């Protein structure tokens, strides 16, 4: 089953390459299309890091159990 972060990892190159190619086909110069595609890829990464944060919200994370000792 693919999760949100699997989709994000797939969208990063798709956004960068796909938007750059689409803008180039439409007639935007390559030197303008690459930064626009990179901006979209950065916004996907930023959404995954800051808006939809990878937090563990399970009941085990909120329990009063002490941390495991590696020694």
C-alpha positions as CSV (number, residue, x, y, z in Angstrom):
1,X,0.0,0.0,0.0
2,X,1.4,3.3,-1.0
3,X,1.4,6.0,1.6
4,X,1.6,9.8,1.4
5,X,5.4,9.9,1.6
6,X,5.7,7.3,-1.2
7,X,3.6,9.5,-3.4
8,X,5.7,12.5,-2.5
9,X,8.9,10.7,-3.4
10,X,7.3,9.9,-6.8
11,X,6.0,13.4,-7.4
12,X,9.4,15.1,-6.9
13,X,11.0,14.0,-10.2
14,X,7.6,14.1,-12.0
15,X,7.1,17.7,-11.0
16,X,10.6,18.7,-11.9
17,X,10.8,16.9,-15.2
18,X,7.2,16.9,-16.2
19,X,6.5,20.6,-15.6
20,X,9.8,21.6,-17.2
21,X,9.0,19.5,-20.3
22,X,5.4,20.8,-20.5
23,X,6.5,24.4,-20.2
24,X,9.1,23.9,-22.8
25,X,6.6,22.4,-25.2
26,X,4.2,25.3,-24.6
27,X,7.0,27.7,-25.6
28,X,8.6,28.9,-22.4
29,X,12.4,28.9,-22.6
30,X,14.3,26.2,-20.9
31,X,16.1,28.7,-18.6
32,X,12.7,29.8,-17.2
33,X,11.0,26.4,-17.2
34,X,13.6,24.6,-15.1
35,X,13.3,27.1,-12.1
36,X,9.5,26.9,-12.3
37,X,9.6,23.1,-12.2
38,X,12.1,23.2,-9.4
39,X,9.8,25.6,-7.4
40,X,6.9,23.1,-7.7
41,X,9.1,20.2,-6.6
42,X,10.3,22.3,-3.7
43,X,6.8,23.1,-2.7
44,X,5.9,19.4,-2.7
45,X,8.9,18.7,-0.4
46,X,8.0,21.7,1.8
47,X,4.5,20.4,2.2
48,X,5.7,17.0,3.2
49,X,8.2,18.4,5.7
50,X,6.3,21.3,7.3
51,X,2.5,21.0,6.6
52,X,2.0,17.3,6.7
53,X,4.8,16.4,9.1
54,X,5.9,12.8,9.6
55,X,4.8,12.4,13.2
56,X,4.2,9.2,15.1
57,X,0.7,9.5,16.5
58,X,0.3,5.9,17.6
59,X,-0.8,5.0,21.2
60,X,2.6,3.4,21.8
61,X,4.3,6.8,21.3
62,X,2.1,8.4,23.9
63,X,2.5,5.7,26.6
64,X,4.4,6.4,29.8
65,X,6.9,3.6,29.1
66,X,10.6,4.6,29.6
67,X,12.8,4.5,26.6
68,X,14.8,1.3,25.8
69,X,18.3,1.1,27.0
70,X,20.8,0.0,24.3
71,X,23.4,-1.2,26.8
